[in-house]
């Protein structure tokens, strides 16, 4: 019983995370790019969380990082 509850909780968390990643991708496609700041405001999350989500999308090959530090932005990978 406990295992199935934990599994359900994990699935719910993964579902929400995927939804947030899709929201970032939709915005990036719409604008042609997205910044960490924009991701933070879009999802109402902290700087660190936005960074984690953007890194995840880069790792998946769905976004590519352009620029460094404060000037960094993320563009949909073609």
C-alpha positions in Angstrom: 0.0 0.0 0.0 2.7 2.5 1.0 4.7 1.6 -2.2 1.7 2.3 -4.4 1.1 5.6 -2.7 4.7 6.6 -3.1 4.5 5.5 -6.8 1.4 7.6 -7.3 3.0 10.6 -5.7 6.1 10.3 -7.9 4.0 10.0 -11.0 2.0 13.1 -10.0 5.3 15.1 -9.5 6.7 13.9 -12.8 3.4 14.8 -14.6 3.6 18.4 -13.1 7.3 18.7 -14.0 6.5 17.6 -17.6 3.7 20.2 -17.8 6.1 22.9 -16.7 8.8 21.9 -19.2 6.1 22.0 -21.9 5.1 25.5 -20.8 8.7 26.6 -21.1 9.0 25.0 -24.6 5.7 26.6 -25.8 7.0 30.1 -24.7 10.4 29.5 -26.2 8.8 28.5 -29.6 6.4 31.4 -29.5 9.1 34.0 -28.8 12.0 32.2 -30.5 13.9 32.2 -27.2 13.4 32.3 -23.4 15.5 33.6 -20.6 15.8 32.3 -17.0 14.0 35.4 -15.8 11.1 34.8 -18.2 10.9 31.1 -17.1 10.8 32.2 -13.4 7.9 34.5 -14.0 6.1 32.1 -16.3 6.1 29.3 -13.8 6.3 31.4 -10.6 9.4 29.5 -9.4 12.8 30.5 -8.0 15.9 31.2 -10.0 17.4 27.8 -9.1 14.3 25.9 -10.1 14.1 27.8 -13.4 17.8 27.0 -14.0 17.2 23.3 -13.3 14.2 23.2 -15.7 16.2 25.0 -18.5 19.2 22.7 -18.0 16.9 19.6 -18.2 15.6 20.9 -21.6 19.1 21.5 -22.8 20.1 18.0 -21.7 17.1 16.6 -23.6 18.3 18.4 -26.7 15.1 20.5 -26.9 16.7 23.9 -26.1 20.2 25.2 -26.7 21.9 27.8 -24.5 23.1 30.9 -26.2 25.5 33.2 -24.4 26.9 33.1 -20.9 25.9 34.3 -17.4 23.5 37.3 -17.3 23.2 37.4 -21.1 22.2 33.8 -21.5 19.1 32.8 -23.3 17.7 29.5 -24.5 16.5 28.9 -28.0 14.5 25.9 -29.4 16.9 23.4 -30.9 16.2 23.0 -34.6 
